[in-house]
């Protein structure tokens, strides 16, 4: 009779490569959020004024324009494109609003409608160039950028529009920015700036559209593989056109906030908004390791840019250092989105 002696089973321990893989996944998924929280904590601890609720609300108010423009860029990135005209569309919105109220003496509601229509028309122009004439997205929207910048100057004879100014025909501008229009950026509801509420509402709407509707899923499918989408019966051109029209409307909405903020038709308005809008959209791709354009990532990217700008300003650093830091953060986010994520999937 033979007896068998059982050998105790040793619990498997994770190998070093497996542990390293988990760490890398955690860095990719949560690294950007960690950077945001760390910077916020640093400025909050080192600068007591940074912790004030008024400062935090002003930070959100400051980034609201770039964030809304970034949402438009996110929509075009979802279909595999890029809208380079959003900054100029926002500037056009400032000019149209000022021209409508100051030169034509119209009420704020008319100005809002005119600005939104102007943004939609620019979106249609981009769609025509990209979808119908088959011009690459970057080149088409870059051309639109220059056309709009020139058009703005033509509309106002190269000068900013201010209440009481002498117009090109020698008459005095009869209108002004209405109090209701100025409340778009300067007013508050329950202590929260209206521009911040607009930013929040548009973020939720854009998220529902992209993540919870068929249209949003189709946009992502087109961005991933337009030919496969076409073979599946999707009207690729129509959906790409939709993305650019929505981007134009969002950019013009940012222009409304900008016009309300500066209170005049500044011909240079919107020039600096393009880079920030693209930056927040690109930074947002690294949030939670998604590696694709997403609405909440864009919103968080805008908040991070605001934290950096406000924190460095409070610390008294020159404005040009902010560009260096923002650029470094963008590069770091792109490393999370592309370099590390590709290694994870390799």
C-alpha positions in Angstrom: 0.0 0.0 0.0 1.5 3.3 -1.0 0.7 6.7 0.4 0.8 9.9 -1.5 2.0 13.0 0.2 0.3 16.2 -0.9 2.5 19.1 -1.7 1.3 22.4 -0.4 0.3 24.8 -3.2 2.3 28.0 -2.9 0.3 31.2 -3.6 1.3 32.8 -6.8 3.1 36.1 -6.4 2.9 38.7 -9.0 6.0 39.0 -11.1 8.0 42.1 -11.4 6.8 42.8 -15.0 3.2 42.5 -13.9 3.7 44.9 -11.0 5.4 47.4 -13.4 2.6 47.0 -15.8 0.0 47.9 -13.1 2.0 50.9 -12.1 2.3 52.1 -15.6 -1.5 51.7 -16.1 -2.1 53.7 -12.9 0.2 56.5 -14.1 -1.5 56.6 -17.5 -5.0 56.6 -16.0 -4.6 58.9 -13.0 -1.3 60.7 -13.7 -2.9 63.8 -15.2 -5.5 64.0 -12.4 -2.6 63.6 -9.9 -0.7 66.5 -11.5 -3.8 68.7 -11.3 -4.5 68.0 -7.7 -0.8 68.4 -6.8 -0.6 71.8 -8.4 -3.8 72.9 -6.8 -2.6 71.8 -3.3 0.8 73.5 -3.8 -0.7 76.8 -4.7 -3.4 76.5 -2.0 -0.8 75.8 0.7 1.8 78.3 -0.4 -0.6 81.2 -1.3 -3.5 81.7 1.2 -5.3 84.1 -1.3 -5.5 81.2 -3.8 -7.9 79.4 -1.4 -10.4 82.2 -1.5 -13.7 81.3 -3.1 -13.6 84.5 -5.1 -10.2 83.6 -6.6 -11.4 80.1 -7.5 -14.5 81.5 -9.2 -12.4 84.1 -11.0 -10.2 81.2 -12.2 -13.2 79.4 -13.7 -14.5 82.6 -15.2 -11.1 83.3 -16.8 -10.9 79.8 -18.5 -14.6 79.7 -19.5 -13.9 81.1 -23.0 -11.0 78.8 -23.8 -12.9 75.8 -22.3 -16.0 76.4 -24.5 -13.8 76.8 -27.6 -12.0 73.7 -26.5 -15.3 71.8 -26.5 -15.8 72.7 -30.1 -12.2 71.5 -30.9 -13.1 68.3 -29.1 -16.0 67.6 -31.3 -13.9 68.1 -34.5 -11.2 65.9 -33.0 -13.8 63.2 -32.4 -14.3 62.9 -36.2 -10.5 62.9 -36.8 -10.2 66.6 -37.6 -9.1 69.8 -36.0 -10.7 73.2 -36.1 -8.0 75.9 -36.2 -10.6 78.7 -36.7 -12.2 78.7 -33.3 -10.1 81.7 -32.0 -10.9 83.8 -35.0 -14.6 82.9 -34.8 -14.7 84.0 -31.2 -13.1 87.3 -32.3 -15.6 87.6 -35.0 -18.3 87.2 -32.4 -16.9 90.1 -30.5 -16.9 92.3 -33.6 -20.5 91.3 -34.7 -21.8 91.9 -31.1 -20.2 95.3 -31.0 -21.3 96.2 -34.5 -24.9 95.1 -33.8 -25.3 97.0 -30.5 -23.0 100.0 -30.9 -23.2 100.8 -34.7 -26.7 99.6 -35.4 -28.2 100.4 -31.9 -29.8 97.0 -31.5 -30.7 95.2 -28.2 -28.5 92.4 -26.7 -30.9 89.6 -27.8 -30.4 90.6 -31.5 -26.7 90.7 -31.0 -26.7 87.2 -29.5 -28.6 85.8 -32.4 -26.4 87.5 -34.9 -23.2 86.2 -33.2 -24.5 82.6 -33.1 -25.7 82.7 -36.7 -22.2 84.1 -37.7 -20.6 81.1 -35.9 -22.8 78.6 -37.6 -22.1 80.1 -41.0 -18.4 79.8 -40.4 -18.9 76.2 -39.4 -20.8 75.6 -42.7 -18.0 77.2 -44.6 -15.5 74.9 -42.9 -17.8 71.9 -43.7 -18.0 73.0 -47.4 -14.2 73.2 -47.7 -13.6 69.9 -45.9 -16.5 67.7 -46.9 -17.4 68.9 -50.4 -14.1 70.3 -51.6 -12.0 67.6 -49.8 -9.5 70.0 -48.4 -7.7 68.6 -45.3 -9.1 69.8 -42.0 -6.1 71.7 -40.8 -5.5 73.5 -44.1 -9.2 74.4 -44.6 -9.7 75.8 -41.1 -6.3 77.6 -41.2 -7.5 79.3 -44.4 -10.8 80.2 -42.7 -8.9 81.7 -39.8 -7.1 84.2 -42.1 -10.3 85.0 -44.0 -12.2 85.7 -40.8 -9.4 87.9 -39.4 -9.4 89.9 -42.5 -13.2 90.1 -42.6 -13.3 91.5 -39.0 -11.0 94.3 -40.1 -13.1 95.1 -43.2 -16.3 95.2 -41.2 -14.9 97.8 -38.8 -12.5 99.6 -41.1 -9.6 98.3 -39.0 -10.6 100.0 -35.8 -12.1 98.8 -32.5 -15.7 99.6 -31.9 -16.5 101.6 -28.7 -19.6 103.5 -27.6 -19.6 107.1 -28.8 -16.9 106.6 -31.4 -16.8 108.5 -34.6 -17.6 106.1 -37.4 -16.0 106.1 -40.9 -18.9 108.2 -42.3 -18.3 110.9 -39.7 -21.3 110.1 -37.6 -21.2 109.2 -33.9 -22.1 105.6 -33.0 -25.6 105.7 -31.6 -25.6 102.6 -29.5 -23.8 100.9 -26.6 -23.4 97.5 -25.0 -26.6 96.9 -23.1 -26.6 96.1 -19.4 -28.3 92.7 -20.0 -25.6 91.7 -22.5 -22.8 92.7 -20.2 -24.2 90.4 -17.6 -23.2 87.4 -19.6 -19.7 87.6 -18.1 -20.1 90.2 -15.4 -23.3 89.0 -13.8 -23.7 86.3 -11.2 -26.4 83.8 -10.1 -26.2 82.8 -6.4 -22.7 84.2 -6.4 -21.5 82.1 -9.4 -20.5 84.0 -12.6 -23.0 83.5 -15.4 -20.1 82.6 -17.8 -19.1 79.8 -15.4 -22.6 78.5 -15.4 -22.7 78.6 -19.2 -19.4 76.7 -19.3 -20.8 74.1 -17.0 -24.0 73.7 -18.8 -22.3 73.4 -22.2 -19.9 70.8 -20.8 -22.8 68.6 -19.6 -24.7 69.0 -22.9 -21.6 68.2 -24.9 -20.8 65.1 -22.7 -24.4 63.8 -23.1 -24.2 64.4 -26.9 -20.8 62.6 -27.3 -21.0 59.9 -24.7 -24.8 59.1 -24.4 -26.3 59.5 -27.9 -26.1 57.7 -31.1 -24.7 60.8 -32.9 -21.8 61.0 -30.5 -20.9 57.3 -30.9 -21.1 57.8 -34.7 -18.7 60.7 -34.5 -16.2 58.6 -32.6 -16.6 55.8 -35.1 -15.9 58.1 -37.9 -12.8 59.4 -36.2 -11.5 55.9 -35.6 -12.2 54.6 -39.1 -14.1 56.7 -41.6 -13.9 54.1 -44.4 -15.4 51.4 -42.2 -18.1 53.9 -41.1 -18.9 54.7 -44.7 -19.2 51.0 -45.5 -21.5 50.5 -42.5 -23.9 53.0 -44.1 -23.0 56.1 -42.1 -23.3 59.4 -43.8 -19.7 60.4 -42.9 -19.8 63.8 -44.7 -23.0 64.9 -42.9 -21.6 64.0 -39.5 -18.3 65.7 -40.1 -20.2 68.8 -41.3 -22.3 68.6 -38.1 -19.1 68.6 -35.9 -17.8 71.7 -37.6 -21.1 73.6 -37.4 -21.3 72.8 -33.7 -17.7 73.9 -33.3 -18.5 77.2 -34.9 -21.6 77.7 -32.7 -19.5 77.0 -29.5 -16.7 79.3 -30.7 -19.2 82.1 -31.2 -20.7 81.4 -27.8 -17.2 81.9 -26.4 -17.1 85.2 -28.4 -20.3 86.4 -26.6 -18.6 85.9 -23.2 -15.5 87.6 -24.5 -17.4 90.6 -25.8 -19.3 90.9 -22.5 -16.0 90.7 -20.7 -14.1 93.5 -22.6 -17.2 95.7 -23.3 -16.0 96.8 -26.7 -15.3 95.5 -30.2 -11.6 94.9 -29.9 -10.2 93.9 -33.3 -7.5 91.8 -31.6 -10.0 89.8 -29.5 -9.8 86.0 -29.8 -6.3 85.9 -31.1 -4.8 84.3 -28.0 -7.8 81.9 -27.5 -6.9 79.5 -30.3 -3.8 78.0 -28.7 -5.4 77.7 -25.3 -8.5 76.0 -26.8 -6.4 73.5 -28.7 -4.2 73.0 -25.6 -7.1 72.1 -23.3 -8.6 69.7 -25.9 -5.2 67.9 -26.4 -4.5 67.9 -22.6 -7.9 66.4 -22.1 -7.1 63.3 -24.1 -4.9 62.0 -21.3 -7.5 62.1 -18.6 -8.2 58.6 -17.2 -6.0 57.1 -19.9 -8.7 57.3 -22.5 -6.3 58.5 -25.2 -9.1 60.1 -27.2 -10.9 63.5 -27.2 -13.4 63.6 -24.4 -15.5 66.4 -22.9 -14.6 66.0 -19.2 -11.0 65.8 -20.1 -11.2 69.1 -22.0 -13.0 70.7 -19.0 -10.4 69.4 -16.6 -7.6 70.6 -19.0 -9.1 74.1 -18.9 -9.3 74.0 -15.1 -5.6 73.0 -15.0 -4.6 75.9 -17.3 -6.6 78.2 -15.0 -4.9 76.8 -11.9 -1.4 77.4 -13.4 -2.2 80.9 -14.7 -3.8 82.0 -11.4 -1.2 80.4 -9.2 1.8 81.8 -11.1 0.1 85.3 -11.3 -0.4 85.3 -7.5 3.2 84.3 -7.0 4.2 87.4 -9.1 5.9 85.5 -11.9 6.2 87.2 -15.3 3.4 86.4 -17.8 5.8 84.8 -20.2 6.8 82.1 -17.7 3.1 81.0 -17.8 3.5 80.0 -21.4 6.5 77.9 -20.6 4.7 76.0 -17.8 1.6 75.6 -19.8 3.7 74.2 -22.7 5.4 71.8 -20.3 2.1 70.5 -19.0 0.8 70.0 -22.5 3.9 67.9 -23.4 3.5 65.9 -20.2 -0.2 65.2 -21.0 0.7 64.1 -24.5 3.3 61.7 -23.1 0.5 60.2 -21.0 -1.8 60.0 -24.0 0.5 58.7 -26.6 3.9 57.5 -25.5 3.0 55.6 -22.4 -0.4 54.4 -23.7 1.3 52.9 -26.8 3.8 51.1 -24.6 0.9 49.7 -22.6 -0.8 48.3 -25.7 2.4 47.1 -27.2 
